[in-house]
Amino acid sequence: MFTFSSTQASVNDTQPLDLVAAIQTLKQELNAVILAHYYQEPEIQDIADFIGDSLGLSRQAASTSADVIVFAGVHFMAETAKILNPTKQVLIPDLNAGCSLADSCPPDAFAAFKADHPKHLVISYINCTAEIKAMSDIICTSSNAVELVRQIPQDQPIIFAPDQNLGRYVMAQTGRDMVLWKGSCIVHETFSERRLLELKVEHSSAEIIAHPECEAAILRHADYIGSTTALLNYTQQSSADTFIVATESGILHQMQKQNPLKHYIPAPPTGTCACNECPYMRLNTLEKVYWAMKRRSPEVTVSEQTRIAALKPIQRMLDMSA
C-alpha cells in the first residue's frame, strides 16, 4: 500500500538550481540513503549511494543504518525495503512507478491458483507485490533463482511465479518441472527476434547478452544469459568489444562508465517505439527525488500482518543465497 505523507509542499516552495547539491544536503539532514536500480535514468544512478539489481538492493536495504530510504526504482522494490526496515521511512520518487510483471499477478487470483496446488512450494520472483510475497515460501531474484531451485528436494513440487519466461529458463537450467504462473514483463517481451538477427549481421563480432526474463526466442541467440548485475560483469570480463544488450537500456550507462572503450547496443524492440525502456522506471526523475526528500512523500507503507508474512520468504532467500 502506498500513501502520501501529510506533509505537503507550500505555495512558496521553489526548486533549487543545483538539484544534486540540494539532494546531498537533504541526505545529510535526514540521514538518508539513496538506492537506485540499474534501470533508472543516468542522472539518478549518478547521485545514488548504491546502484544494483533486485538482490543487491535487497541486501543493501537489509543492512542500511540510514533513517530514511529513498528508493529510486519501482514500488515492489520500495515495498521490499519497507518489509526489511519496518521502523525506517521509505520514500519513492513517483507513486505511479509500478511494474507490469507485478501487476500481472493479482493477489486474489494467485491465492486461488495456489489453492489448486496445495502440495506445492511457492517460489516467487521478487518482482511481485508484498501480498504475493506473503503467500510465498521463498523469494528469488534473477541472480539466484537457479541456485535456489537446485536446493529444493527433487520430490517437492514447485509453483514458480509470476514470470513465466524466467520460470522456463530456470526449468531448462535445473531440469525441474514447475507449475508456472503466466506473468511477464512488458520490456523483456518486446524484443524482436528478426531485428535482433539483423543487428547481429550488421555487427558480426558483437556478443548478444540477455536477461532471463526475455522470451525463449531471444535467449536461444544469446552468447550469455544472466541477471542485470551478471550482464554488467560479463561485459567487463569478456574479450568482445561490442555487445547487443537484451534488457532494459538503463544498464548501458553503467556498462559505459565501467568500460567506455567498448560498445553497447540496446537490443531492438518490435516497431519503432522505445519499448526497451521501462515506462514505470522512467517515471522517476532527479526533480522527483529532490521533492520526495524535501516533502518526505510519497511514503511506502506495508501492513504489519503482510510485512511479517512477506519477511519470512525474503529472509529465506537471503539465507539460502551464496
Order of alpha helices (4+ residues) and beta strands (2+ residues): beta-alpha-beta-alpha-beta-alpha-beta-alpha-beta-alpha-alpha-beta-alpha-beta-alpha-beta-alpha-beta-alpha-beta-alpha-beta-alpha-beta-alpha-beta-alpha-beta-alpha
